[in-house]
């Protein structure tokens, strides 16, 4: 049976229980009308609209955080009153007028609160100002809905008060008369149809003359309005009618004022309701502590530490599909979390497209889909003659017909409910068609053929939910790139199936299946080894980066020193040049002024000799400083490379020149009399370098022997949470160290430490130890509901 795309999307939302998400969201609204809008909301497939909504929600969150809260005031429902304003001469009731006044007043307060943020400036500046409506309403009544003491009502109320006093006096005279009092059932007057009457005993009905209004059901009491009270009651009723007429007149005038602004009020109401919907989304996002998927266009789909919003103790999952992957086939044991992963992806897509923050960590990213379609669960229908398989195929046929390149398709247990071989063939054909359309697919299955399909088909990736073979329980961790085993026999045994049946079932398994299981187990082991090697490479990269940084800093300091020396040398040379120029000019002037004598010749020679000696002294000082710099550089490099002594000898490997090229010392350069120059062989060249440009190099053939750590194979399994409250700090640190070692041995990636608050000794000691422990990737305090500052979450490096 073919159904429309919108109906299919609604059906998917129901399968994913998205209505429960909307109910929780509506709970955060301060308006019943806004809550109704939320419950009727459907995810948008317009990327620009989704971005605009998320930007507005994030702006409200920023405003709430800045102001320390938001104006949480109830907004009355007024939509049903707007049609009344279009009826000529219609007068609203007191409570209706009050509701409109409160809505306008609180709506203006909400506008004023949001206007400082630039995101809302354009949206709210164009909205009508309905402050005058609120002012007109609360000029005649208070915010509880009661009329104020207006001049036009005051005189009437005084007359009614005076008449009531006279009436009470007249009636009280009957109760004061001893003879009359014995005729009454009660001395307290009663009211019948707004008139004051006396409860007279039936056997005295003729003794008090007046109008009988009522007889009690027992017939023992007659309610009589005495003759002298009738006129007073009449006067009071007339004045009350005058009061009601005046009140109607006032309400008519206020209704007229509101009706004149009817169009503005309609527009204002829609604006405020849309803002209140955004406010509810911001409050919900703050409550969940979620993360907003980035707004840029992307083909990637990534869920990082994602928690299903409807599960109280949801285990975070990681699920990734890059732009080149169209289909992800998730396999693994029952109760392993495959369907939860499927539903989490679908619910997150819908939440993202109504502008909500997602209960996940940074790095989560989702495209904007034009439709999210799902086939999850059993829709068997006896009434429609649909078997389980037929119901699935009918639903999938509708999904295939409506899917596009922007659709997300979620298929649970694809190919189930019929012959496994035929079901697998149908499943692969369905996947082929959807992949041809470039739809994004996440599928769960137990069929081994589909696992092979994930390896052999382009744009398809296998994934599995991890299973702990030791405890025979799932870990709910999704491993991409490796298919999972169903582990049906292990789970059946754990759930009470007799061992002899399990043993017989194992005998029926053919060798082909066993080979596949062994292959999958081997792939998982290789995956773990690859993770270990990748982690080691990352640590080595961090170490090398740190050493490179230190070397760069040392080189920078040496360059700064070199610049300082050159600047000092240039200054001294300029001073020498200036002084020498003056002396030479004086000598030249003396020669020109007189004859060239032996004395003058000796002066010139003496000057030139002094100049030569000065230059030689400067050269010596410069060479000494350069040697000091070279020695400091060699000491630094020797320390970093840990090569030991810095004495040069033939055959020693060194770094030569400014470019630090590796070479081997051949012999001292005999041409240099000072003996501080060496011949260095670099490749096929032999070059002479001064010692100051040489530094020892570590031998190129040096090999680091791998360090093999002893591992306690019999160590107990790690705990998800350790409690060190009441321990001394040393004992607590030792307990924490053992937990980290055991967690690394068993592959536990994170756990919690309960240390309490107290004086902060355990808290600070634990954090200091975690900061220095290389195996710890990150640590942070738990969320308030999980223990806050008394509990620390620890994440280990993988």
C-alpha positions in Angstrom: 0.0 0.0 0.0 1.6 3.2 -1.2 1.6 6.1 1.3 2.6 9.8 0.9 6.1 11.0 1.9 4.7 13.2 4.7 2.8 10.2 6.1 6.0 8.0 5.9 7.9 10.7 7.8 5.2 10.9 10.5 5.3 7.1 10.8 9.1 7.2 11.2 8.8 9.9 13.9 6.3 7.6 15.8 8.6 4.6 15.5 11.4 6.7 16.9 9.1 8.0 19.7 9.8 11.6 18.7 6.5 12.7 20.1 8.0 12.0 23.6 10.8 14.3 22.8 8.3 17.0 21.8 6.3 16.4 25.0 9.5 17.0 27.0 10.2 20.1 25.0 6.6 21.4 25.4 7.0 21.0 29.2 9.6 23.8 29.1 7.2 26.3 27.5 5.4 28.9 29.6 2.4 29.0 27.2 -0.2 26.4 26.5 -0.5 27.7 22.9 3.3 27.5 22.4 3.3 24.0 23.8 0.6 23.1 21.2 2.8 24.6 18.5 5.8 22.5 19.7 3.8 19.2 19.7 2.7 19.9 16.1 6.2 20.8 14.9 7.8 18.7 12.2 11.5 18.7 11.4 12.6 21.2 8.7 14.5 20.0 5.6 15.6 23.5 4.8 19.3 24.0 5.8 19.0 27.7 6.1 15.9 27.5 8.3 17.6 24.9 10.5 20.7 27.2 10.9 18.5 30.2 11.7 16.6 28.3 14.4 19.8 26.9 16.0 21.4 30.4 15.9 18.4 31.9 17.7 18.3 29.1 20.3 22.1 29.5 21.0 21.6 33.3 21.3 18.9 32.7 23.9 21.2 30.4 25.8 23.9 33.0 25.7 21.5 35.6 27.1 20.3 33.2 29.9 23.9 32.5 30.9 24.7 36.2 30.8 21.7 37.3 32.8 21.6 34.4 35.1 18.1 33.3 34.1 15.2 34.2 31.8 11.8 35.8 32.4 9.8 32.7 33.2 6.3 34.1 33.3 3.1 32.4 32.2 1.6 33.6 28.9 -2.3 33.2 28.9 -4.0 31.7 25.9 -5.7 34.4 23.8 -6.1 32.8 20.3 -9.7 31.8 20.9 -10.5 35.4 21.8 -9.3 37.0 18.6 -12.4 36.0 16.5 -14.7 37.7 19.1 -12.9 41.0 18.5 -14.1 40.9 14.9 -17.8 40.9 15.9 -19.3 44.4 16.0 -20.4 45.5 19.5 -18.9 42.4 21.2 -17.9 42.8 24.8 -15.3 40.5 26.4 -15.6 39.2 29.9 -13.4 40.4 32.7 -11.1 37.4 32.7 -10.8 37.5 28.9 -9.8 41.2 29.0 -7.3 40.4 31.8 -5.8 37.5 29.7 -5.1 39.8 26.7 -3.6 42.4 29.0 -1.3 39.9 30.6 -0.2 38.5 27.3 0.6 41.9 25.9 2.5 43.0 29.0 4.5 39.9 29.4 5.1 39.6 25.6 6.6 43.1 25.7 8.8 42.2 28.6 10.1 39.2 26.6 10.8 41.4 23.7 12.7 43.9 25.8 14.7 41.0 27.3 15.8 39.7 23.9 16.3 42.9 21.9 19.9 43.5 23.2 21.0 40.5 21.3 21.6 41.3 17.6 20.1 38.0 16.4 16.6 39.2 17.6 17.0 42.8 16.6 15.5 42.5 13.1 12.9 40.0 14.2 11.5 41.9 17.2 12.0 45.5 16.0 9.5 44.8 13.2 6.9 43.3 15.6 4.0 45.5 16.7 4.1 47.3 20.0 1.1 46.2 22.1 2.1 48.0 25.3 -0.8 50.4 24.9 -3.2 47.5 24.9 -1.8 46.3 28.3 -2.0 49.9 29.6 -5.6 50.3 28.6 -6.6 47.0 30.2 -4.8 47.6 33.5 -6.1 51.1 33.8 -9.5 49.7 34.6 -8.5 46.4 36.4 -5.7 44.9 38.4 -3.6 41.9 37.3 -5.8 39.6 39.3 -8.7 40.4 37.0 -10.6 42.6 39.5 -12.0 46.0 38.5 -10.3 49.0 40.1 -12.2 51.4 42.3 -13.2 53.6 39.4 -15.1 56.9 40.0 -18.0 55.8 37.8 -18.5 52.7 40.0 -17.8 54.3 43.3 -21.1 56.1 43.8 -23.2 53.0 42.9 -21.2 50.8 45.2 -21.7 53.3 48.1 -25.5 53.2 47.5 -25.6 49.4 47.4 -23.6 49.4 50.7 -26.0 51.8 52.3 -29.0 49.8 51.1 -27.5 46.5 52.4 -27.0 48.1 55.8 -30.7 49.1 56.0 -31.7 45.7 54.8 -29.6 44.0 57.5 -31.1 46.3 60.2 -34.7 45.4 59.1 -34.0 41.7 59.1 -32.2 41.8 62.4 -35.2 43.2 64.1 -37.0 39.9 63.5 -34.3 38.0 65.1 -34.2 40.4 68.1 -38.0 39.9 68.8 -38.4 37.0 71.2 -41.9 36.1 69.9 -40.7 36.1 66.3 -37.5 34.3 66.9 -39.3 31.1 68.1 -41.1 31.0 64.7 -37.8 30.9 62.8 -35.8 27.8 61.9 -32.6 30.0 61.9 -31.9 33.5 63.0 -29.5 33.9 60.1 -31.1 35.3 56.9 -30.9 33.3 53.7 -30.7 34.3 50.0 -33.1 33.1 47.3 -32.7 34.4 43.7 -30.6 37.3 45.0 -33.2 38.4 47.6 -32.9 38.2 51.4 -35.5 35.9 53.1 -36.3 34.4 56.5 -36.4 30.6 57.2 -39.9 30.3 58.9 -41.2 27.1 60.5 -44.1 25.7 58.5 -46.5 25.8 61.4 -46.0 29.6 61.7 -46.3 30.4 58.0 -49.2 32.8 58.5 -47.7 34.7 61.4 -45.1 36.6 59.3 -46.7 38.3 56.3 -44.7 38.4 53.0 -43.8 36.6 49.8 -43.1 32.9 49.9 -40.1 32.1 47.7 -39.5 28.4 48.4 -40.5 25.4 50.6 -37.8 23.0 51.8 -37.9 19.4 50.6 -39.0 18.2 54.0 -41.8 20.7 54.1 -40.8 21.9 57.6 -39.3 25.2 56.4 -40.8 28.0 54.4 -38.6 30.8 53.0 -40.5 34.1 53.3 -39.6 37.6 52.2 -41.3 39.9 54.8 -43.4 42.8 53.4 -41.1 45.5 54.9 -38.0 43.8 53.3 -39.5 43.5 49.8 -38.9 47.1 48.8 -35.4 47.2 50.2 -34.5 44.1 48.2 -36.0 45.7 45.1 -33.8 48.8 45.6 -30.6 46.7 46.0 -31.4 44.7 42.8 -31.9 47.9 40.8 -28.6 49.3 42.0 -26.8 46.1 41.3 -28.2 46.1 37.8 -27.0 49.7 37.4 -23.5 48.5 38.6 -23.5 45.7 36.1 -24.5 48.0 33.3 -21.7 50.4 34.1 -19.2 47.5 34.2 -20.5 46.3 30.8 -20.0 49.8 29.5 -16.4 49.8 30.7 -15.7 46.4 29.3 -17.2 47.4 26.0 -14.9 50.5 25.8 -11.8 48.4 26.6 -12.9 45.7 24.1 -13.3 48.4 21.4 -9.8 49.7 22.1 -8.4 46.1 21.8 -10.5 45.4 18.6 -9.1 48.6 16.9 -5.6 47.0 17.3 -6.9 43.5 16.4 -4.5 43.0 13.4 -1.5 44.2 15.4 -2.5 41.9 18.2 -2.7 38.9 15.9 0.8 39.6 14.5 2.1 40.2 18.0 0.7 36.9 19.3 2.3 34.9 16.5 5.7 36.6 17.1 5.6 36.0 20.9 4.5 32.4 20.5 7.4 31.8 18.0 9.8 33.4 20.5 8.4 31.3 23.3 8.9 28.1 21.2 12.6 29.2 20.9 12.8 29.9 24.6 11.5 26.3 25.3 14.2 24.9 23.0 16.8 26.9 24.8 15.6 25.7 28.2 15.5 22.1 27.0 19.0 22.3 25.5 20.4 23.8 28.7 18.8 21.0 30.8 20.3 18.3 28.6 23.7 20.0 28.4 23.8 19.2 24.7 26.0 20.2 21.8 24.8 21.9 18.6 25.8 20.2 15.4 27.8 22.7 13.2 25.8 24.7 10.7 28.0 24.3 7.7 26.9 22.0 4.8 28.5 18.6 5.3 28.2 15.1 4.0 29.7 13.6 7.2 27.7 12.0 9.9 29.3 11.6 13.3 27.9 10.9 16.7 30.5 11.4 19.5 29.5 10.1 23.0 25.9 10.3 21.9 23.2 9.3 24.5 19.7 8.5 23.5 17.6 11.3 25.1 14.8 8.9 26.3 17.0 6.4 28.1 17.8 7.3 31.8 21.1 5.4 31.9 22.1 5.4 28.2 25.6 4.2 27.4 27.3 6.8 25.1 28.0 5.5 21.6 30.3 6.7 18.8 29.2 6.3 15.2 30.9 7.7 12.2 30.2 7.8 8.4 32.4 10.0 6.3 31.3 11.6 3.0 32.4 8.6 1.0 30.4 6.1 3.0 26.8 5.8 2.1 25.8 2.6 4.0 26.9 1.3 7.4 26.0 -2.3 8.2 26.0 -3.0 12.0 26.1 -6.6 13.1 26.6 -8.3 16.5 24.8 -10.0 19.3 21.2 -9.5 20.4 20.8 -7.0 23.2 24.1 -5.5 22.0 22.8 -2.1 21.3 22.3 -2.2 17.5 18.7 -1.0 17.5 19.5 1.7 20.1 22.3 3.0 17.9 19.9 3.0 14.9 17.2 4.9 16.9 19.8 7.3 18.4 20.9 8.3 14.9 17.3 8.9 13.8 16.3 10.8 16.9 19.4 13.0 16.7 18.6 13.8 13.0 15.1 14.9 13.9 16.2 16.9 17.0 18.9 18.7 15.0 16.3 19.7 12.4 14.0 21.4 14.9 17.0 23.3 16.3 17.8 21.4 19.5 21.1 20.7 21.1 22.1 17.1 21.0 23.0 15.1 24.1 26.5 14.3 22.7 30.1 15.6 22.8 31.9 18.0 20.5 32.7 16.6 17.1 29.1 15.5 16.6 27.9 16.5 13.1 24.8 15.8 11.1 23.7 16.8 7.6 20.2 18.2 7.1 18.0 15.5 5.6 14.9 15.9 3.4 13.5 12.8 5.1 14.3 10.3 7.9 12.7 7.0 7.1 12.8 3.9 9.4 11.7 0.3 9.4 12.1 -0.8 13.0 10.2 -3.4 15.0 7.4 -5.9 14.1 4.3 -4.5 12.3 2.5 -7.8 11.8 -1.2 -7.2 11.2 -3.8 -10.0 11.3 -6.6 -7.5 10.3 -4.7 -6.5 7.1 -3.4 -10.1 6.5 0.2 -9.0 6.8 2.9 -11.3 8.2 6.0 -10.0 9.8 8.0 -10.2 6.5 5.2 -8.7 4.4 4.8 -5.8 6.8 8.5 -5.0 6.6 8.6 -5.3 2.8 5.5 -3.0 2.4 7.2 -0.4 4.6 10.6 -0.7 2.8 8.9 -0.4 -0.6 7.5 2.9 0.5 10.9 4.0 1.8 12.6 3.1 -1.5 10.0 5.0 -3.5 10.5 8.2 -1.5 14.2 8.2 -0.8 16.6 10.7 -2.3 20.3 11.7 -2.1 19.4 13.8 1.0 17.5 11.0 2.9 18.5 9.0 5.9 17.2 5.4 5.9 17.3 3.3 9.0 16.5 -0.5 8.5 16.5 -2.8 11.5 17.1 -6.5 10.9 17.0 -6.2 7.2 16.1 -9.4 5.4 14.7 -11.1 8.5 11.4 -13.0 8.7 11.9 -15.3 5.7 14.4 -17.8 4.3 17.9 -16.4 5.2 19.3 -16.9 1.7 16.4 -15.3 -0.1 16.1 -12.6 2.6 19.8 -11.8 2.2 19.4 -11.5 -1.6 16.4 -9.2 -1.2 18.4 -7.1 1.3 21.4 -6.7 -1.0 19.1 -5.7 -3.9 17.4 -3.1 -1.7 20.8 -1.7 -0.6 21.9 -1.6 -4.2 18.9 0.5 -5.2 19.2 2.9 -2.2 23.0 3.3 -2.8 22.3 4.1 -6.5 20.1 7.0 -5.2 23.0 8.1 -2.9 20.8 7.9 0.2 22.5 7.5 3.6 21.8 4.1 5.2 22.3 2.5 8.6 21.3 -1.1 8.7 21.4 -3.8 11.4 21.4 -7.5 10.5 22.4 -11.0 11.6 22.9 -12.3 8.0 26.5 -13.3 7.3 26.1 -12.7 3.6 25.5 -9.0 4.3 28.8 -8.9 6.3 30.6 -10.0 3.1 28.6 -7.4 1.1 30.0 -4.7 3.4 33.5 -5.7 2.4 33.0 -6.2 -1.3 30.7 -3.2 -2.1 32.0 0.3 -2.6 30.7 3.0 -0.4 29.6 0.4 2.2 31.3 0.0 5.7 30.9 -2.8 8.2 30.5 -2.1 11.9 29.9 -4.2 15.0 28.7 -3.9 18.6 31.5 -5.2 20.9 30.8 -8.3 23.0 32.8 -9.2 26.1 33.5 -13.0 25.6 34.6 -13.3 29.2 31.4 -11.9 30.8 29.2 -12.9 27.9 27.7 -9.4 27.9 27.8 -6.5 25.4 29.9 -3.4 26.0 27.7 -1.3 23.7 30.8 0.1 22.0 30.5 0.3 18.2 33.7 -0.7 16.2 33.8 0.5 12.6 35.4 -1.6 10.0 34.8 -5.0 11.5 31.6 -7.1 11.3 30.3 -8.7 14.5 29.3 -12.2 15.5 25.8 -12.9 16.6 26.9 -14.9 19.7 23.5 -16.5 19.7 24.7 -19.7 21.5 26.5 -17.8 24.2 23.5 -15.5 24.9 21.1 -18.5 24.8 23.2 -20.3 27.4 23.4 -17.2 29.5 19.5 -16.9 29.4 18.9 -20.4 30.7 18.9 -22.8 27.7 20.2 -26.2 28.9 23.9 -26.9 28.3 23.2 -30.1 26.4 21.1 -28.2 23.9 23.8 -25.6 23.4 26.4 -28.4 22.9 24.2 -30.1 20.3 23.7 -26.8 18.5 27.5 -26.3 18.3 27.7 -29.7 16.7 25.3 -28.6 14.0 27.4 -25.6 13.0 29.3 -26.3 9.8 33.0 -25.6 9.3 32.3 -22.7 7.0 30.6 -20.8 9.7 33.4 -21.6 12.1 35.9 -20.3 9.6 34.0 -17.0 9.3 33.8 -16.7 13.1 37.6 -17.3 13.4 38.2 -14.7 10.6 36.1 -12.1 12.5 37.9 -12.8 15.8 41.2 -12.4 14.0 40.1 -9.1 12.5 39.1 -7.8 15.9 42.5 -8.8 17.3 44.3 -7.0 14.4 42.1 -4.0 15.0 43.2 -3.9 18.7 46.8 -4.2 17.7 46.4 -1.4 15.2 44.8 0.8 17.9 47.8 0.0 20.2 50.4 0.9 17.5 48.5 4.0 16.6 48.5 5.1 20.2 52.2 4.4 20.5 52.9 6.4 17.3 50.9 9.3 18.8 52.9 9.3 22.0 56.2 9.2 20.0 54.9 12.1 17.9 54.1 14.1 21.0 57.6 13.4 22.4 59.4 14.4 19.2 57.3 17.5 19.0 58.3 18.4 22.5 62.0 17.8 21.8 61.7 19.8 18.6 60.2 22.7 20.5 63.0 22.6 23.1 65.6 22.6 20.3 63.9 25.5 18.6 63.9 27.5 21.8 67.6 26.8 22.4 68.4 27.7 18.8 66.4 30.9 19.2 68.4 31.8 22.4 71.7 31.2 20.5 70.6 33.4 17.6 69.6 36.1 20.0 73.1 35.9 21.7 74.7 36.0 18.3 72.8 39.1 17.3 73.8 40.7 20.5 77.5 39.9 19.9 77.3 41.2 16.3 75.6 44.4 17.5 78.3 44.9 20.1 81.1 44.2 17.6 79.6 46.6 15.1 79.5 49.3 17.8 83.1 48.8 18.7 84.2 48.8 15.1 82.3 52.1 14.5 84.0 53.6 17.5 87.4 52.4 16.3 86.7 53.7 12.8 85.7 57.1 14.1 88.8 57.4 16.3 91.1 56.1 13.6 89.6 58.5 11.0 90.3 61.5 13.3 93.9 60.5 14.0 94.5 59.8 10.3 93.0 63.2 9.3 95.3 64.9 11.8 98.4 63.1 10.4 97.4 63.9 6.8 96.9 67.6 7.8 100.4 67.7 9.4 102.0 66.1 6.3 100.3 68.6 4.1 101.2 71.6 6.2 105.0 70.8 6.4 107.7 68.8 4.9 107.7 65.1 5.2 110.1 64.3 8.0 111.4 61.1 9.6 109.4 62.0 12.7 106.1 62.3 10.8 106.8 59.0 8.9 107.3 57.3 12.3 104.0 58.7 13.5 102.2 57.3 10.5 103.8 53.8 10.9 103.1 53.9 14.7 99.4 54.7 13.9 99.1 51.9 11.4 100.7 49.4 13.9 98.3 50.4 16.6 95.4 50.0 14.3 96.6 46.5 13.3 97.0 45.5 16.9 93.6 46.8 17.8 91.9 44.9 15.0 93.8 41.7 16.0 92.6 42.1 19.6 89.0 42.5 18.4 89.3 39.4 16.2 90.6 37.4 19.2 87.8 38.6 21.4 85.2 37.8 18.8 86.7 34.3 18.2 86.7 33.7 22.0 83.0 34.6 22.2 82.2 32.4 19.2 84.0 29.5 20.9 81.9 30.1 24.0 78.7 30.0 22.0 79.8 26.8 20.2 80.6 25.2 23.5 77.2 26.1 25.0 75.5 24.7 21.9 77.5 21.5 22.1 76.6 21.1 25.7 72.9 21.5 25.0 72.9 19.1 22.1 75.0 16.6 24.0 72.4 16.7 26.8 69.5 16.2 24.5 71.0 13.4 22.5 72.6 11.8 25.6 75.8 10.9 23.8 78.1 11.7 26.8 81.5 13.4 26.2 82.0 16.3 23.8 85.7 15.7 23.0 86.3 15.4 19.3 88.3 12.4 17.8 88.8 10.9 14.4 85.9 8.6 13.4 83.4 10.5 15.6 80.0 11.3 14.0 79.1 15.0 14.2 76.7 17.6 12.9 78.6 20.2 10.9 78.0 23.8 9.8 74.9 25.9 10.2 72.8 23.3 8.3 73.8 20.6 10.8 74.7 18.0 8.1 75.8 14.6 9.5 79.4 13.7 8.9 82.5 11.8 10.2 85.6 13.4 11.6 88.7 12.4 9.5 91.6 14.3 11.1 92.6 17.8 12.4 93.3 20.3 9.7 97.1 20.7 9.6 96.8 23.9 7.7 95.4 25.7 10.8 98.2 26.3 13.3 95.8 26.9 16.1 94.6 23.2 15.9 90.9 24.0 16.3 89.8 23.0 12.8 88.8 19.5 11.6 88.4 17.8 8.2 84.9 16.3 8.1 83.7 13.8 5.5 80.1 14.5 4.4 79.0 12.0 1.8 81.7 12.0 -0.9 83.1 15.4 0.2 85.7 16.3 2.7 85.3 19.8 4.1 87.2 21.8 6.8 85.1 23.2 9.7 86.2 25.1 12.9 85.3 23.3 16.1 82.7 25.9 17.0 80.6 24.8 14.0 80.7 21.1 15.1 78.5 19.2 17.5 78.5 15.5 18.5 75.8 13.4 16.8 74.3 10.2 18.1 75.5 7.0 16.3 73.2 6.3 13.3 73.3 2.5 14.1 72.0 3.0 17.7 68.9 0.9 18.4 66.5 1.3 21.3 65.7 -2.0 22.9 62.0 -2.5 23.5 60.9 -2.3 27.1 58.9 -5.3 28.1 56.7 -4.7 31.2 55.6 -7.5 33.4 51.8 -7.9 33.3 49.7 -9.6 36.0 47.5 -11.8 33.9 45.5 -12.9 37.0 44.6 -9.3 37.9 40.9 -8.8 38.8 38.7 -7.0 36.3 38.6 -3.2 36.7 35.5 -1.5 38.2 33.5 1.2 36.4 33.7 3.2 39.6 36.1 3.1 42.6 35.3 4.7 45.9 38.3 6.1 47.8 36.5 8.1 50.4 37.9 7.6 53.9 41.3 6.5 52.6 44.6 8.1 53.3 46.1 9.9 50.3 48.9 7.4 49.7 46.5 4.4 49.9 44.0 6.2 47.6 46.7 6.9 45.0 47.9 3.3 45.1 44.3 2.1 44.6 43.9 4.5 41.7 47.2 3.3 40.2 46.1 -0.3 40.3 42.7 0.7 38.8 44.5 2.4 35.8 46.8 -0.6 35.3 43.9 -3.1 35.4 41.7 -0.9 33.1 44.5 -0.7 30.5 45.0 -4.5 30.7 41.2 -5.2 30.1 40.6 -2.4 27.6 38.4 -0.3 29.8 38.5 3.2 28.4 37.0 5.2 31.2 35.9 5.0 34.8 34.8 7.1 37.8 36.6 8.0 41.0 34.4 8.9 44.1 36.6 11.0 46.4 34.1 13.2 48.0 34.5 16.9 48.7 35.6 17.4 52.4 38.7 19.5 52.8 39.8 18.8 49.2 42.9 16.7 50.1 41.8 13.6 48.2 40.3 15.6 45.4 43.5 17.6 44.8 45.8 14.6 45.3 43.9 12.5 42.8 43.9 15.4 40.2 47.6 16.0 40.7 48.4 12.3 40.1 46.1 12.1 37.1 47.8 15.2 35.6 51.2 13.4 35.7 50.0 9.9 34.7 50.9 9.3 30.9 48.1 6.8 30.5 45.4 9.4 31.3 44.0 11.2 28.3 41.6 13.5 30.2 39.7 13.9 33.5 37.0 16.2 34.7 34.3 16.5 37.4 31.1 14.6 36.9 27.8 16.4 36.1 25.9 17.7 39.2 23.4 14.9 39.2 26.2 12.3 39.1 28.2 13.7 42.0 29.6 17.0 40.8 32.8 18.0 42.6 32.8 14.9 44.7 33.3 12.6 41.7 35.8 12.6 38.8 35.5 11.0 35.4 38.8 9.5 34.1 39.4 8.8 30.4 42.4 6.7 29.4 44.4 6.8 26.3 43.6 4.1 23.8 
